[in-house]
Every structure is written in C-alpha cells, then in structure tokens.
C-alpha cells in the first residue's frame, strides 16, 4: 500500500498526523476483524479514517458512529468538503431529526442512538462493511451497548464485518481485549503548545461572575477567540447576561449546547467573520470531535452535568460534578488546535491531582430501562452475557426490569411481549413509547407530540407547564419545531400500526384528550397531589416536589410530573401538566385505593383515625373517622410512646420512685427481675403497659393509677413481696422520721439531717443488708455537710471537726461529743 494513502485530498488534510497511522490501521484490519485507534485531538482521525477505508476498497457502506448530532454534522460536512461534494452524496448523515443520504452514499455518519436502532432492526447489518465508533472514551450507554451488539454480530453472523474503535483518551488494551485481542494503533497528534494557568475561584464568588471577569481579562490581554466550558445552559445564559454590552467591538457571543437548533449550533462552530473574534459559551458538547476555528484561548470552569440514577425513586437526576483529568486535558487541547494557545482553569493547580482519571461510564449511573428493553429484543435477559466493558449495577437492572414489567413490555420470564415489541419499534424511551402505544387513537398524535417535546430539550420553551410548551411547539415556525412535529407524525403513524399489541390494562384514563393523563400513562409513579401550601406536592412514589408558588400550576389540585430535579426529600418540578377533577377521578377509579388509616399524631399525643384515598404513596384526601378499639389503635399508641419516649407520660413522683426501685433491684439481682431500661420498656410497651390501659388512645388516658398497676405488674408475682425488702422506699430513721431513699443510680442515696441519725451505731443498707446506702448528711438547714458510706467511721473520725463548725452556726441544736450514744432528734433544743 502507498505511503501516502490519500493522494488526491487537499494538502491540509495530507499533513494531519493520523495519515502516518492509516497504513497500519488498514493492515491490522486485513489481519483481524477489529482494531483500536488511539489518537489525540486534532490528529484527523474522525474525517480521514472513514475516507481511507473507503479508498482502500472496503466493501459495503461505512458507518461512523458519533456521540452527538453536532459532531455528526461537523464530521460529515468536513468529509464532504474534502471530497469536494455536498453532504448527501458520498458522505451523508442520519440522526433523529435529520437525515441526508442518497443512493450514492457510502459513508454514513450516524449518532449512537440511531446506530443502536439500526442494528436491532437489522441484526445482519445488511450492506454495511465497517462500523467505526468515534470518541468512544465518552462511554455513553448507547455507545457501550452498540459496540456490544456489533461484536455479537461480527462474532456470530458477520465474520467479514470490520469494527474500529477510536478515541483520544482511552484504555486501548482493555478495549482491544473486549474486541477479541484487536491490534492497538497509536497516532501522534497535531497540537500546538498550550500554556496552562490556574485562577482559583473563592467560594464567595459566583461561578458566572468569575467566568465573566476572566473572559474580559483575556480578551483585553490576548488575541484570538475564546471557548468557555460551563456545566449547563443555565450558567451559559447567566454568563451571557454579564458579558452583554461589555465585550470589545470585535467580539461576539455564541452559545453552544445540545438544546439549540442546528443553525445556532453551526453558527457557534463556524469561523468568525474576518477580523472578528468569538466568545463561545459551551457545555462539554465542545470537548471532542470538533474544531472551532480561531479559538486559541480556553476558559474552563471545571464542572459538568452528568446523570445520576436513583433506583429507590426510579428517577434520573442531573448532578453538577468536577470534570475528570481526561476531560480537563481535552478541554485545554481545544486551545492548541490551530496555533499556540492559553488554557485558564478556574481552580487551584493542586486540585487537578484529585480529579477522577476518566469520566464515569454512563452505564453505571443511569436509567437502564431502555437498555433492558433492547436486550430483550436481542434475546438476552442478562446484560452480563454481552461484551460490555462495565457490568451494569444489579439494583438499576432490577429497577428497569420491574418498570418494564409494570408497563407490560416484559413477561414474567423477562421475554419481550407484544406490547414490548410495539414499544421498541418507537424511537422513544420505554415510558414515552408506552404512552404513545397505549394512547387512544384519537390522542396518539398528541402523545407523539408530547414524547418528542420531552426528549428534545428546549422545544416549545422551558416553561414548567407542558400544555403551554405544546402550544408553542405546535405554533412554532422555526426549522427545529417543524422537524420535531414531522418526527411526531412519523412516531404516531408507527404507533398506530400496532394498536392490537397495546397493553390491556390502561384504566381507560388516556381517552379524555388530557395532556396530564397522557403524562400519567408514561409516569404513573409521578402523579402528584397538593399538600399544604401552594406549590408543595407529594408524588405517587412518595417523593416530595415543589413549584414556585407564583407559577399558575402551584395551585393545582393534582399534576402529572414528567421531570423533577433535586433530592428525593423535595425536588424541583421542571415539567408537568395539570390534572383536572375529571382526570383525577379517572386515575383514582383505575389505580386509586381507599383504606382506613389509624396513626399516632405527635402534636396531639393521641391516636387518630382517617379514611384515606391514596394514589400510590400519595394521600389524595383524608376524612376523620372514630378511633377503633382494636389492635390497630394499640399498635399506633405503642408507636407513639416509642417515638416520643416514656418521659412524655404522666408518671407522677411516686411512680417514678417505684420504677427507679425496680430498675435498681433488676440491676443488682438480674433475671428473672425484668430489664426496665428506657429502651426495653419502650420496645415492650404493648406487653407491660397496654394491657393495663384497655381502650386508651391518648397519652392523657394513661393515668398515674394505671401506670402504677402496670409497673407493679412488671415484677414477677413470686418476687413482689421482696421489693420492699430489697429496695425499701423509705428509711426509718432513729428520730422516727420516714425519709425517702433515692434510687437514681447503682448507689442508692439517703439525704437526711445528721441529728436524726444520733444513736445509730451501724451504717444503713439495702438489698438485704448487702449494699450500704450513700448517706448525704445535711445540716439543720438541709445543706450538705458530708457524704459517707461508713457512718461509724464518720462518728469516730471527722465528726469532731463537723461538730465544731455546726455548733457555731446552729447554737439552738444539740451537738453531742459522742453522737453514737446520743438520742436522735428532728428538733432544736427545747426553750429554757
């Protein structure tokens, strides 16, 4: 093969570094069915590899699989330009809302989702000679699954099918092993030097303010256009607001994110007019497979959005996270594609080492219902049977299978049903496919409109109200809206061909021409009912959701929620439709439940009973009913006591002392004396307390008298007589007083005036004389003067010093020199 594999291409293409690797790639594919090409950004792999394979005599079409529509269009246009043709001739593209191919097309650039549908619909990949997976390091779910299916096809059906995996940052050896010991070819890159600067953003400075200030600085100090990486559309809009009116005259703003229409995206990518500069505000859509002409400065906020699936709620939420080191390097490399550049990172240099090495594969963190439906269509119930680089989480797989079962798409054995086949034929996620396939024929086009609206971000505005967004979409005259409506008509037509396969159990609720009911078909677990203040809702899955109280939907009785963001305890509703009373009645008739609830209300410290109408875990209405006298009330009361604690009951002083005595003896003697700790009593309240308070439904019905009987019942019958012996409630003092003993700890305490113990030669004790009391000896004014557990020792020892002090302070009382031989008294000396 010639050293120069592309002799008739422009010189600028022939100078790209990947040209040197093309012969080795062709040779590797001659020896084996697959190869891995690792080439840094700017090497030219995206455009030159497909052309080279075509020129090398590859039989059949070549599919170039791209991660997103923007890069697919850019790659197709660049290849067509190199061949001096228009897109749709030798090179075409095929994506969800746009297709440009002809009978002449030999290279098709397709998005990952489109390729997955192609191979599922035609497992033999008829007429396809090679499949090239570009930028595979992004590790989207569609890319992982598409490659797994392609490997399956090449292994079982098509030993002539060639597979190439390309990436700028990739563990080539791991992918090569997955492909069956494929050869790894590495290409040098064409990158100019990029100077990295770090500018730490203090936590007190908003991201948008820091980015806008940095952009203004670099425009004043540097030449060339600026590419700014931001986590999402919201941040792009805020930075644009801060830069509006303050940019130099030769600089213009150009946003770049997935929800923009093709024309706006292309405007951001095209070179700026002569002498002008651009400030491109982009998401990670601009990281790879894309060269934006004129950019020599990159400002990287270091953040990105990624999906995080929560199996417990069945929801995928977007979270803002730090980029990986690989992404940071890719972003910086954008500054050196055409000349030496500058990359400014808005974090400290030492923080780079703490970044993850690579982005987390999507298969580990997203809803897998679409994957499991496609697996079933492929005849695989367990995705681990496929050639996947990472095995999906078991919890997410189980959640996906359960959802598909609820939608009627899978049978009990995990096989595809007729309904599932009808859903799979629609180019939609399973929930939305179920909505279209199940909708009444009169509502099917509306269902398809809604499905396209929910899968194409930014269509019909970003209003929460889906009815309003649908109205704007249907009235839109822009190309993107027209393309979306055309797609909806095709989807509706496809869904209408398989009405006999619709799931039988629809509850009849999708026949009322209601957007809310259509949303409920797709998301029955997200039907939400108003709770409390305007804007607060509880979803059928038990999750909380909220709206701005000023939004018109905030006062709705019920909503069908299509999208919610934020934590499970209280997310923000971002897409929903109102359910009018008739729609709510239809839903409740189909899937509602009426039950009697007996619960303990903490604020009232009492059991209350209600007749509740529920939809899933959400309470729709609740009507008070009499509290029943049965086990439900006992359970609720016991739960309330456990939750609030025994201290909330009215024990009274005497019962508190009795409980302390029982606890003391139980601690000293052990079983069969009962465990009377706070925890044991709370856990066993149904056994020791409730039998003594029959019919009680509130704390104030548990009186001290009933509590005393319950406490006495704690002591085994044969030991009740010994309680007074082992833990007497009082001490009979030599003075004749009955003084209470405090059982507050393992050492019972007797607080008593010292004169009342005169004449006592032994130390008082409890527990059958085995445990001495701790004596807290008091003055006549009841102030502590001594603590002792050895009364005879006190008489014979420190009494003399205590007596000397007390005689002066209390002259009206007797202070004998020999207290053990004196007469006890509770009085002062009699008057003379």
Secondary structure, DSSP 8 states (H G I E B T S, - for coil): --SSTTTTS-HHHHTSTTHHHHHHHHHHHHHSSEEEEEE-TTS-HHHHHHHHHHHTT--SEEEEEESSHHHHHHHHHHHHHHTT--TTSSEEEEETTEEE--TT--EEEEEHHHHHHHHHH-TT-TTEEEEEE-SGGG--HHHHHHHHHHHHHHHHT-TT-EEEEEESS--HHHHHHHTTS-EEEEE------EEEEE----TTS-HHHHHHHHHHHHHHH--SEEEEE-SSHHHHHHHHHHHTTTS-TTEEEEEE-TTS-HHHHHHHHS---TT-EEEEEE-GGGSSS---TTEEEEEE--EEEEEEEETTTTEEEEEEEE--HHHHHHHHHGGGSSS-EEEEESS-GGGGGGS-SS---GGGSS--HHHHHHHHHHT-S-GGGS--SS---HHHHHHHHHHHHHTTSB-TTS-B-HHHHHHHTSSS-HHHHHHHHHS-GGGHHHHHHHHHHHHSTTTT-S-SBHHHHHHHHHH--SHHHHHHHHHHHHHHHHHHTTGGGS-S--TTGGGS--HHHHHHHH-GGGEEEE-SSTTEEEETTS-EEE--TTSGGGG-SEEEEEEEES-TTSEEEEEEEE--HHHHHHHHHHH-EEEEEEEEETTTTEEEEEEEEEETTEEEEEEEE---SSHHHHHHHHHHHHHH-GGGS---HHHHHHHHHHHHHHHHH-TTS----HHHHHHTHHHHTGGGSTT--BGGGS-HHHHHHHHHHHS-GGGGGGHHHHS-SEEE-TTS-EEEEE-SSSS-EEEEEGGGGTT--S--EETTTTEE-EEEEE-TTS-EEEEES-HHHHHHTTHHHHHHHHHHH-TTS---S-GGGS---SS-----
